[in-house]
Protein backbone atom coordinates (compact mmCIF):
# COMPACT_ATOMS: atom_id res chain seq x y z
CA UNK A 1 0.00 0.00 0.00
CA UNK A 2 2.88 2.35 0.76
CA UNK A 3 4.31 1.83 -2.72
CA UNK A 4 0.99 2.73 -4.36
CA UNK A 5 0.65 5.82 -2.21
CA UNK A 6 4.20 6.83 -3.07
CA UNK A 7 3.49 6.32 -6.78
CA UNK A 8 0.27 8.33 -6.57
CA UNK A 9 2.00 11.21 -4.77
CA UNK A 10 4.91 11.15 -7.22
CA UNK A 11 2.59 11.32 -10.22
CA UNK A 12 0.71 14.25 -8.69
CA UNK A 13 3.98 16.09 -7.96
CA UNK A 14 5.30 15.49 -11.48
CA UNK A 15 2.08 16.84 -12.97
CA UNK A 16 2.31 19.93 -10.77
CA UNK A 17 5.87 20.50 -12.03
CA UNK A 18 4.63 20.12 -15.60
CA UNK A 19 1.89 22.69 -14.94
CA UNK A 20 4.44 25.14 -13.54
CA UNK A 21 6.76 24.57 -16.52
CA UNK A 22 3.87 25.17 -18.91
CA UNK A 23 2.94 28.43 -17.19
CA UNK A 24 6.54 29.65 -17.14
CA UNK A 25 7.03 28.77 -20.80
CA UNK A 26 3.85 30.62 -21.75
CA UNK A 27 5.15 33.72 -19.93
CA UNK A 28 8.53 33.44 -21.64
CA UNK A 29 6.80 33.18 -25.01
CA UNK A 30 4.47 36.08 -24.22
CA UNK A 31 7.39 38.35 -23.29
CA UNK A 32 9.46 37.23 -26.32
CA UNK A 33 12.20 35.78 -24.15
CA UNK A 34 12.23 32.52 -26.08
CA UNK A 35 11.70 32.03 -29.79
CA UNK A 36 8.76 29.80 -30.69
CA UNK A 37 10.39 29.01 -34.04
CA UNK A 38 13.17 27.16 -32.25
CA UNK A 39 12.58 23.41 -32.72
CA UNK A 40 13.44 22.63 -29.10
CA UNK A 41 11.11 25.28 -27.69
CA UNK A 42 8.41 24.23 -30.13
CA UNK A 43 8.64 20.56 -29.13
CA UNK A 44 8.68 21.34 -25.41
CA UNK A 45 5.74 23.71 -25.81
CA UNK A 46 3.75 21.19 -27.81
CA UNK A 47 4.39 18.45 -25.24
CA UNK A 48 3.38 20.70 -22.34
CA UNK A 49 0.27 21.85 -24.21
CA UNK A 50 -0.83 18.29 -25.01
CA UNK A 51 -0.32 17.15 -21.42
CA UNK A 52 -1.93 20.10 -19.64
CA UNK A 53 -4.61 21.44 -21.97
CA UNK A 54 -7.14 18.58 -21.63
CA UNK A 55 -7.23 19.12 -17.87
CA UNK A 56 -7.08 22.93 -17.92
CA UNK A 57 -9.77 23.46 -20.59
CA UNK A 58 -12.77 22.53 -18.38
CA UNK A 59 -11.45 24.76 -15.59
CA UNK A 60 -11.07 27.68 -18.03
CA UNK A 61 -14.67 27.22 -19.13
CA UNK A 62 -15.87 27.61 -15.54
CA UNK A 63 -13.78 30.68 -14.75
CA UNK A 64 -14.78 34.20 -15.76
CA UNK A 65 -12.53 36.12 -18.14
CA UNK A 66 -9.92 37.94 -16.08
CA UNK A 67 -8.50 40.01 -18.91
CA UNK A 68 -5.60 37.92 -20.10
CA UNK A 69 -4.66 36.43 -16.74
CA UNK A 70 -5.04 32.66 -16.70
CA UNK A 71 -5.46 31.38 -13.15
CA UNK A 72 -6.55 27.90 -14.20
CA UNK A 73 -3.10 26.35 -13.51
CA UNK A 74 -3.17 27.76 -9.97
CA UNK A 75 -6.65 26.37 -9.37
CA UNK A 76 -5.65 22.98 -10.78
CA UNK A 77 -2.53 22.88 -8.61
CA UNK A 78 -4.64 23.64 -5.52
CA UNK A 79 -7.12 20.91 -6.50
CA UNK A 80 -4.32 18.41 -7.05
CA UNK A 81 -2.78 19.23 -3.67
CA UNK A 82 -6.19 18.83 -2.03
CA UNK A 83 -6.77 15.45 -3.69
CA UNK A 84 -3.24 14.36 -2.77
CA UNK A 85 -3.80 15.26 0.89
CA UNK A 86 -7.26 13.67 0.92
CA UNK A 87 -6.08 10.37 -0.56
CA UNK A 88 -3.03 10.26 1.71
CA UNK A 89 -5.15 10.84 4.80
CA UNK A 90 -7.70 8.22 3.72
CA UNK A 91 -5.00 5.62 3.13
CA UNK A 92 -3.46 6.36 6.52
CA UNK A 93 -6.89 6.07 8.19
CA UNK A 94 -7.57 2.75 6.46
CA UNK A 95 -4.17 1.42 7.46
CA UNK A 96 -4.97 1.76 11.16
C-alpha contacts under 8 A as a table, 3 or more apart, distances in Angstrom:
res1	aa1	res2	aa2	distance
1	X	4	X	5.24
1	X	5	X	6.25
2	X	5	X	5.08
2	X	6	X	6.04
3	X	6	X	5.01
3	X	7	X	6.11
4	X	7	X	5.00
4	X	8	X	6.07
5	X	8	X	5.05
5	X	9	X	6.12
5	X	88	X	6.97
5	X	91	X	7.78
6	X	9	X	5.19
6	X	10	X	6.03
7	X	10	X	5.06
7	X	11	X	6.14
8	X	11	X	5.26
8	X	12	X	6.30
8	X	84	X	7.94
9	X	12	X	5.13
9	X	13	X	6.16
9	X	84	X	6.44
10	X	13	X	5.08
10	X	14	X	6.09
11	X	14	X	5.13
11	X	15	X	6.18
12	X	15	X	5.19
12	X	16	X	6.25
12	X	80	X	6.72
12	X	81	X	7.88
12	X	84	X	7.12
13	X	16	X	5.04
13	X	17	X	6.29
14	X	17	X	5.07
14	X	18	X	6.24
15	X	18	X	4.92
15	X	19	X	6.18
16	X	19	X	5.03
16	X	20	X	6.28
16	X	77	X	6.07
16	X	80	X	7.75
17	X	20	X	5.08
17	X	21	X	6.12
18	X	21	X	5.02
18	X	22	X	6.08
18	X	48	X	6.88
18	X	52	X	7.70
19	X	22	X	5.07
19	X	23	X	6.25
19	X	48	X	7.80
19	X	52	X	6.58
19	X	73	X	6.35
19	X	77	X	7.73
20	X	23	X	5.14
20	X	24	X	6.14
20	X	73	X	7.64
21	X	24	X	5.13
21	X	25	X	6.01
21	X	48	X	7.76
22	X	25	X	5.16
22	X	26	X	6.15
22	X	45	X	7.30
22	X	48	X	5.65
22	X	49	X	7.21
22	X	52	X	7.73
23	X	26	X	5.14
23	X	27	X	6.36
23	X	73	X	7.38
24	X	27	X	5.13
24	X	28	X	6.21
25	X	28	X	4.98
25	X	29	X	6.10
25	X	45	X	7.23
26	X	29	X	5.09
26	X	30	X	6.02
27	X	30	X	4.95
27	X	31	X	6.14
28	X	31	X	5.31
28	X	32	X	6.09
28	X	33	X	5.03
28	X	34	X	5.85
29	X	32	X	5.02
29	X	33	X	6.06
29	X	34	X	5.57
29	X	35	X	6.94
29	X	36	X	6.89
30	X	33	X	7.75
32	X	35	X	6.65
34	X	41	X	7.50
35	X	38	X	5.65
35	X	41	X	7.10
36	X	39	X	7.71
36	X	41	X	5.91
36	X	42	X	5.61
37	X	41	X	7.40
37	X	42	X	6.49
38	X	41	X	5.35
38	X	42	X	5.98
39	X	42	X	4.98
39	X	43	X	6.05
40	X	43	X	5.23
40	X	44	X	6.16
41	X	44	X	5.16
41	X	45	X	5.90
42	X	45	X	5.10
42	X	46	X	6.03
43	X	46	X	5.10
43	X	47	X	6.13
44	X	47	X	5.17
44	X	48	X	6.15
45	X	48	X	5.16
45	X	49	X	5.99
46	X	49	X	5.05
46	X	50	X	6.09
47	X	50	X	5.23
47	X	51	X	6.20
48	X	51	X	5.21
48	X	52	X	5.99
49	X	52	X	5.36
49	X	53	X	5.38
50	X	53	X	5.79
50	X	54	X	7.17
51	X	54	X	6.97
52	X	55	X	5.68
52	X	56	X	6.13
53	X	56	X	4.97
53	X	57	X	5.70
54	X	57	X	5.64
54	X	58	X	7.61
55	X	58	X	6.52
55	X	59	X	7.40
56	X	59	X	5.28
56	X	60	X	6.19
56	X	72	X	6.23
56	X	73	X	6.86
56	X	76	X	7.29
57	X	60	X	5.11
57	X	61	X	6.36
58	X	61	X	5.12
58	X	62	X	6.59
59	X	62	X	5.25
59	X	63	X	6.42
59	X	72	X	5.98
59	X	76	X	7.75
60	X	63	X	5.22
60	X	64	X	7.84
60	X	70	X	7.93
60	X	72	X	5.92
61	X	64	X	7.75
63	X	72	X	7.77
65	X	68	X	7.42
65	X	69	X	8.00
66	X	69	X	5.51
66	X	70	X	7.21
70	X	73	X	7.33
71	X	74	X	5.34
71	X	75	X	6.40
72	X	75	X	5.07
72	X	76	X	6.05
73	X	76	X	5.03
73	X	77	X	6.03
74	X	77	X	5.11
74	X	78	X	6.24
75	X	78	X	5.13
75	X	79	X	6.18
76	X	79	X	4.98
76	X	80	X	6.06
77	X	80	X	5.06
77	X	81	X	6.14
78	X	81	X	5.13
78	X	82	X	6.14
79	X	82	X	5.02
79	X	83	X	6.16
80	X	83	X	5.10
80	X	84	X	5.99
81	X	84	X	4.97
81	X	85	X	6.14
82	X	85	X	5.20
82	X	86	X	6.04
83	X	86	X	4.96
83	X	87	X	6.00
84	X	87	X	5.37
84	X	88	X	6.07
85	X	88	X	5.12
85	X	89	X	6.05
86	X	89	X	5.25
86	X	90	X	6.14
87	X	90	X	5.05
87	X	91	X	6.11
88	X	91	X	5.24
88	X	92	X	6.21
89	X	92	X	5.09
89	X	93	X	6.10
90	X	93	X	5.02
90	X	94	X	6.12
91	X	94	X	5.09
91	X	95	X	6.08
92	X	95	X	5.08
92	X	96	X	6.71
93	X	96	X	5.58
